[in-house]
Amino acid sequence: MLKKRLIASLVIKNGIVVQSIGFERYLPIGKPEITVDYLNQWGIDEIIMVDIDAAREGRCIAPELVKRVAKRCFVPLSVGGGITSVDQIHTLIHSGADKISLNTQAVVNPSLIEEGARFFGSQCMVVSIDAKRSADGNYRAYTHGGKTDTALSPAALAQQAQACGAGEILINSIDRDGYKNGYDIDLIRSLLGATNLPLIALGGAKDPLSMKALLESCDVSAIAAGNYFHFVEHSATIAKAYLSRYFPEQIRLDSYSDYRDFSFDEMGRIVKKEDKSLRDMLFEFHPKEVI
C-alpha cells in the first residue's frame, strides 16, 4: 500500500513565504530557505513552492530561488508560477525542482502539459486546480490567482489534464484557503470519481483532526497544508503521530523525532507528559551508596 504523503505548501510573494487568506490577503512568514530547513527537520514528505507574483509580472518563478531552496530541501520539490514553456521547465528542473506545477497554463495552453510529459515524464507534471463554489452550488475552476472563472468544473479540468499527460492533480479550495475550517470534502469527492490520477488536497487545514476527517472521507494520495505546517512547531511529525493511530499502515514515519508515545487532546495537540516521565527521559537516578 502506498503511504499517504504530507505536503507543505509554500506561497511566495515578493520573495518570501506568506500566509494566504482567501487568495486576497497575504501575511509574511519568512525566508523560503529557513522555512524549508524547518520542514525537513519536522518530517515533511514533500514541498510545493509557488511564486504567485510571477505570472502577473510576466515572468517565470526565479531559477535562482529554486536553486537556493533545492540546496536545503531533502524531499521532492514541486515549483510553479508563471511557467509558459518547456525551456523554462528544463531550466527549473536543472535548478533542482523535481516536479512542475501548472495552473493557468493548464487551461490556456494545455499542450504545455503534453510537451512537459513527453520530455520529462508524466510524474513531473502536476496540474494545480483552484476552485470555489458558485452561486448555483456547483464548483468552478479559476485561473490567474483565483481571479478568472474558466467556466469549467474542476472535474472536467482534471480529466483534460489527465488526457494531456499530467501525472498528478492538486485541488485547492479558494473558499477554504487560510480560514482553518477543514477541507472541502464535497469538492474533493467531485474529483475522485472523475480521474484516476493521484490527488493532493489543499485548503482549510486547521489541525491533525482536519486531516483525519479528510482521510476518513476521501481516498486522496496526499494531504497538503500551508499555515498549519508553518505556525505549529514539529507540525508534520505531530500530525503523522496523530494520524498513525487511526491509519497505521498509511502514514510514513521517518523523522528523527517521534510523538507516537504522547497523548493528544481533543484538538489534536500533544499533551505534556507527567513530570516523572520527563525526568526519566533525561536522567537515570542512582541511590547514594551506603557503606
N, C-alpha and C positions, 0 to 999 in steps of 0.2 A: 504494500500500500504506500502511495506517495504521501509524504508528510505535508501538512498544511504550512504554508510559509507566512511569516510575519514580515511585512514590508513597511519601511518608513518612507513617507512622502516628504521630500524637501522642496518647498516652493521658494524659488529665488526671485527676489526683486531688488533692483539696484545693487546687485552683487552680494546680498546677504540673504540668509534664510528668514522667512517671515511666517507669521501665523495668518492664515487666510480665514476670513469670516464671510461666508455667503458670496465669495468672488467679488466683494465690494470693498471690504476693509482689510488692511494688512498691518500687522504689528510686528516690529523687529524681534528676532530671536538671537541671531549671531552669525559668526563666520561659518561657511559651509564645512571647512576643514575641521573645525573644532566639533561641530555637530556630528560629523561622520566618525571622529575619534570616539566620542561617547557611545554612539550607536554600535560600533564594532565591539566595544568592551561589554556592552549590555546584552549582546547575543542576538542582534537583529539578523534576519536571514537574507534580506535584500534591501536595496535602496533605490528609490526613483527620485531623480532630481530634474525639475522643470523650471526653466527661466521664463517667467510669464511676461516679461517685458520684450523678449526677443522678437516675436512676430510683429508686435505693434511698432517696433522700431525698425522693422525691415531687415533684421539680421538673424543669424543663427546663434544658438547658445555658444558661448565662447569656448573654443577648444582648450585655451589656457586654464579656464575654470575647471573643465573636465579633467585635465592633467593633474591639477593641484589636488582635487578631490580623490581621483583614482589612486594616487600615491598613498593615500591614507585609508583607502577602502579595501577591505579584505573579504567582501561579499559581492555577489553580482550587482552591477551598477547600470541602471537604465537612465538615459538622459533624453530631454526633449525641450522644445522651444524654438520656433522659427525655422525648423529644418524643411528645406524645399527641394533638395537634390541628392542624388546618390553620391556625388562628390563630397558633400557635407557629411553624409553618413559615414563614408570611408574615413574622413578626417577625424570624426568623433570616435570611431572605433579604434583607430590608431592612437588616439589620445587617452584611451583607457576605458571607454564605455563598452559594456557587454551587450546592451540592448538599446534600441532606439524607440522612443515613444512619439507617436504621431497623433495629433488631434485634428486641427483644422485641415491639414493636408490630406488626411484620410477621407475627407468629404470633397474638397475642391480638386484634389489631384490623386485619386485612388491608385493610379498607375505607379505612384511612388512606392506604395506597399509592394506591388508586384516586382518592381525593379530591385528594391531592397532585399526582398526574399530571394530573388534569383541570384544576386551577388553574394549575400551574406547569410542566407538561410532564414527560414520562417521563424526559427527560435529567436532571431534577433529583432523581429518586428512586433512591437506592442502597439495596439491601437487603443488610445485613451478616449473614452466617450463621456462627455459632460452632459448630464441630463437633469431635467426637472419636470415636475408635473404641471400641465397646462390647465386652463380654466375648465376644460371639458373632462378633466380627470385622467386624461391619457398622458403618457410620458413623451417628451420630445428631446431630441439630441441638439445640443448647441455647440457652436464653434466660436473662435475669436474671443477666448476668455469668458465664455458663457454669455456673450452679448448677441450672437446671431442665431436665430431659430432656423434650423435646417429643414423643418417640416418632415423630418424622418423620425421614426420611432427608434429608440436605442437598439431594439431587437433587429430592425431592418438594417441599421448601420453595422451591427455586429456580423450579420450574415454577409453583407457586402465585403466587410473586412476579411472574413474567412475565405470568401471566394477569391479575393485578391492575393491570398497567401500569408495573411497575418498569423502569428504563432500564439498570440495571447491577447485578451481583451481586459482593459481596466475600465470599470464602470464607476464614475464619480457622481455622487448626488449633490447638485448645486444647492438644493433646498436644505440639506443637512450639513453642508460644509461649515465647520467651525462652531456649530451650535450644540454639539455634545448631547444629542437626543437620540442616539442609536442609528444603526444602519437602516437604509430604506429597503426593507425586506421585499416589498412588492416590486420595486424597481429591479432588484437583483434577480428575483424569480422570473421576471419577464424575459431575461436574457438566457437563463439556464436552459430553457426549452428551445431557444432559437439557434443555438450554436453549440458545438461540442468542443470549442476551444477552452483552454484553461481560463478561468475568470477570477480577476482580482477585484475585491470590493473595497471602496473608499468613500469616506464621507459620513461623519456622525459619531465616530468612536468617542466614548467618554471614559471607559474603564474596561477591565477584563470581562465584566458582565455583558457589555455590549458585544464583545467578540464571541462569547459563549452563546448568546442569543442568535447571532448570525450563523454560527456553525450548526446549531440545532435546527435552523430553518432552511439553510441553503448549503448545497454541496459546492462551495467555492473552493478554488485551488489556493487562494491566498487572501489574507486579511491585511489591508493597508490602513495606515493612520498617520496623521501628521502631528497635531497638537498633543495627543496623549503621549506619544513617544518622545516629544521634545521637552515636556514640562514635568514628567514624572521620572525621578532618578531610578535607574535599573529597570525601566519600564518594560522592555522586551523580555527580560528574564523573569520578572514578576508575572507578566501576562502568560508566559509559557508555563510557569509553575502552576498557575491557577487553571489554565486550560487543560493541562496534562491530567488533572484529577478527573475530568469528565471525558476527555478524548485521549487516553493514554497511548494509543498506538499511532496517533496522528500528529503529534507535536514533536519537533526536533529540539532536543535539549543538549546543547554542546558548548555552552559558555562556561567560563571559569567559576562564575557564581551560580548558586543553586538555592532556590527558595522553596523547594518541594517539601521540606520538613517544617515549614512555617504554617501557621493558621492564617485564615483570611476573614475579614469582616464582611458585612452584608454589601459593601461597595467594591469588593474585590481587592481591598488594600491589605497588605501584610500586617499582622498583629504582633506587637512586641512580645518577645519571649519572656518568660519569668526570669528574674534576676539570677536565680541559681543556674538556670540553663546557660545564660550568657556568661556567667562566671566560669562554668565548667568548660566552655569553649575556649577560654583564654588561659586558664591556669589549671595546674594539677597540684593539689594540696598534699603535703607530706606532714604527718603529725610529728611533733617535737620528740626526738629520741629521748627515752628515759633510761639512765644508767643506774 
